[in-house]
């Protein structure tokens, strides 16, 4: 559940075809009815609503119509599937393998290993507030949570499985058929697998950091250094908030942050084929950033100090580098203030196991 490294093995046309298949999935999710299988009573369906506690100051949680109604049974099934290693081809990797709660639902390695020890090319992004994302993966290769999940389940560097095998495995399980009937009123199918995982991931909401408490009026929530860092972050001098904007500290746009002097990974270009998109990656949220090291799309920066130093130096002057990435002239103490502010975006409650 990180990036789409399988696109590295395909031509652009093949990549677009694979992306089109993901779009077809979106349509199927909408049009395929949730019906009870023969001989299974409809009353096994549990429609108890799931109540989402949206953090103060956040917009309403976007839940697509094809995921309605949002129920407790779907979320609980998704929670279990998220940690289920049987979803991988050899039973060794789960979504939670690369998205660990204590690390802000990311993993503390540059590029995590999938089945058979295989590795792609990109860091596993945090799932913090993933329900608000407009696109998924570092290069925006999926348009919704279901397509994102399917890509990771089938990616040879991640879980290496296929939809038919996943369905057969879960249907043969002692508990999953009952849990699917309870959540969807039907037998196990791949659409149910993806919808359940999406339902769980939409509950991964984080908005109770010390920064949030400061913004809500608790002047003691940030110390002096963190307050100076906050001022720097939102200043015209650094313009950090130009990309890391809004309640979730991300614009959702694709930018070249000057991380690659020469483009080893083409990023957004893999989806658009526009030269101006080479080296661009989705701007990540900075919520819980203290816990999601290492940083950027390839895990090139091990610490927040190294990230701030990179921006202070003005990047590596790559061809499509954002004009916002330029030397900042921050002193060492100012850099530390900025790092301290970023650490104040940590929501300790969010790190608890699910």
N, C-alpha and C positions, 0 to 999 in steps of 0.2 A: 504494500500500500504506500509506495513512495512514488517513483516516477514511472515513465513508460520506456525503460531501456530497450525493449524489444524493437522499438522503431529504429534503433541503430543498425539492425540487421535487414532492413527493408529499404527499397527505393521509395521515393516520395509518393509515387502512385500507389504502391502497396500500402504505405502508411495512411494515405487518404482513404483507401478502401477499408482498412482496419478501423479507422475513425468513423467511417460511414456505417460500419456494422454496429459500432457503439451507439450511433444515433438511432439506428433501427431498433436497438434494445429499448430506447426511450419510448418509441411508438408502441412496442409490444407491451411494455409495462402499463400503458394507458388502456390498450384495447383488449387485453386478455382478461376475462372475468375470473373472479375468485369464486369457484364453485366447489361444492363438496363432491368427493369421489363417490362412486357407487358404494352402497351399503354403509356409508359413514354418516351418522346423524348430523344435521346442520347445527344442532344445539351444542356441539362440541366447540363452536366458535366462541371465543371470549372477547367481547367488544368493550371491555372496561377502558375508558379513555386514559391516555397518559398525559398527565399535567406537566407542562414544561415551565420551569421557573426561569424566566428570562432575566438576566442581570439588569439592575437599575441602569437606565440610560441607554440600553440596547434597543434596537428596533425589534418589531415583532418577528418571531422566528419564521423564516420562510419554509413552508412545507408544501411541496407540489401536490396538486390534486390527485395524481395517481398514487400517492402514498397515503391518502386519506382512507379511513380515519386513522389517526395516530393512536395506537392502543398500547397498553402495558404489556400485553402478550407479545406483540411484535418487538418491542424494545427488549424485553427479557430474552427472547429468542435471539435477537441480534447480538446482545451482550455475550451470550454463550457462543454463538458462531464466530464472533470476533476473536475469541481465544481458542477456537477449535482447530487443532493441527490436522485433523482428518480432511480438512479442505485442501491441503497440499497433496501433491501427487505421491509423496512417500511418507506422509504423516509426521513430518518433522517441523513444519513452519506454520504459524498462524498469523493473522493480521497483527495480533498483539506482540509477536516476536520483534517486529520492527517499529511498533508504536507502543512504547511502554509508558504507563501512567506516570511513573516517578520521573520520567524525562519529558514531561509535557506531551506525551503520546508521540514521541519520536524515539530515536535510539542514539546512544553516545559513541557511535563510530562514523567514520566518513562515509563509507558505503557498506551497508549491512549485507550479510550473506543470506541467500535464499536456499532453496532445496539443493542438495548435493554440494553445498558450499559455493554455489555460483554467485557471482557478484555482477551487478550492472555497472553504471557509471555515475550514479547520483545518490545524494543524501536522502534519507527518509524525512519528509517534511512533517512538522507538527500537525496534529489534528485539532488543535485549539480552535474552537469556534468554526469548525469546518462547514457547518450548516450554512454559513453566510457566504461561502465561496461561490464565485460565478463560474469558475473553471477549476480543473484539478490537474495535478502533476506540475512539475516545474515549468513545462512548456505548454501547459493548457491543453493537453491531449485528450481530455474527457470533459463532457459537458454537464454531467451530474454524478452523484455519489454511486449510483448503480453501475454506470459505465466504468467509473474508476475502480470499483470493486472487481468487476468482471475482468478488466485488463490485468489487475494484479494477480487474480486467481489463475489466469492462463499464461502469464508471463513466465518464460522459461528460466529467467534469473530470479524470480520471486517464488511463486508457489507451484508453477509448472504443471497445473492440472487442466482439465477441460470440463465443460458444463455437464456432459453426460456422466462422466465418472463421479463427479461430485454428487449428482442427484442419486445415482445408484448406491453410493456409499452411505448417504444419509438415509435413504429408504430402508437400507438393511440394518440400520442402527436400532437399538432397543428403545430409544426415547424420542428421537427426532420426528418420526411420523406423527406421534401424538402432539408434540409441541407445534408442529406446522398446522395441524388441524385446529389447534387451539388459537393460533395466531391468525390464520388465513381461511380456515374452514375448508381446506383442501389438502391433498397429498403434497409431499415434497416436490418442488420444482425449482429451477434455477432463478426464476423471477422472485419467488418467495425468499430464497437465500439472499439475493441482492437487496430486496426491500427491507428485510429484517436487519441486515448489517447497516444499511442507510439509516433506519429508524434509530438504532443505537447511537450511531455517530452523530446524529442531530442532537443528542443529549449532552455532548461534550462541550459544555458552555463554561467560559471562564471570564469573570468580570469582578473579582473581589481581591485585587491586588492592593498593596499599600498605596499605589498611585490612585486607584479608584476611590479608596477611602479619603485620600487627600482632596480629590476633586469633589467629593460629597460633603466636604466641610470639616474634616478632621485635620487640622493644621499640624498636629503632632505626628501624622503618619509618615511624613518624609523628613529626613534630617537636613541639615544645611547644605551638605554636598549634593544630595539628591535633588533638592530644590534648585540649586544652581544648574545641575545637569538638565533638569526639566526646562529651565529657561533657555538653555543652549539648544535643546532638542527642537523646541518650537520657534526658534529665532530665525530671522532672515540670514543670519550669518552661516548657519549650518544647513538650514532648509531640510532637515531630516524628515519633518512632517509632510513634505511635499509628496513623498512616496509612501511613507509609513503614516497614513492619514486615517482620521476618523476613529470611531469607537474600537475598531479592531486593529488599528495601527498598520493598515495596508490599503493601498489604492486598488489592489487586484490587477494592476496593469503589468506589462512586461517591460523590463528595463535591462540594459547592459550596465552593470555597476563597475565595469573596469576590472573584473576579476581575472580575465584571460587576455594576456597580451596578444596571443594568437588563438584563434578559435579552435579548440579541440572538440568542444561540444557546441553544436550550432543552436541549441535551445529552440526558441520559438520558430525559427526558420524551418524546422522540421514539419511544422503544421501549415505554414503560409507560403514557403518558397520565396519569400521576399528578402532580398539581400539586406535590407535595412533591419530585418529581424534577427540576423545572425548574432549569436551571443546574448540574446535577451532571454530573461527568465522571469517568472512571476515574482512579484514583490511579496515576500513572506510577512505574515503577522509577526510583530515583536512581542506579543503577549507571551509570557513565560519563557522569554528568550534566554534567560539565565540557565535554564534547564535543558535547552535543546542543542547544545554544542555537539559536534563542530558545525560550522556555519557555511552558508551559501550552498549553491546547487551541488557542488562536489565535495563539501566538507573541508574546503581548503584552509579555513581559519579555525584554529583550535579553541580560541578564547575570545571573549568580547573585547578585550584589550587589543587583540590583533585585528579585529574587525574595525574598531574605531581608528586605529593607526592606518589601516588601508585607506579609509575615507579621508583622513586628515592629510595623507600624502597625495590624494587626488587620483587614486587608481593607477592602472597600468597603461592608460592612453590607448585603449583598444579602438578599432575603427568606428563602432557604433556606441561608444561609451556615452552615457547620459551627460548632457551639459551640466547637470546638477552635481556630478561627481568631479570636484576640482579641489585643489589644495585649500584647506580650511585655516591653517595657521593657528591651531589650538595649542596651547601650552600643555605640558604634561599633566598639570593639575586639572586643567579644563577637560582633558581627555578622561581623566579618572572620574571627574564629576559626571560626565556623560555616561560612563560605564555604570556608575553607581545608580543613576536614574534608571537605566535599562534593567538593572537587577530589581528595582522597585516595582517592575511590571509582573513579578512572580506572584501567582495566585496559589498559595500553599494548599488550599482546599481542593484545587483541581488535580493535585498530584496523587490523590488517594487512589488505591486500587479499585477497579469497578467489578 
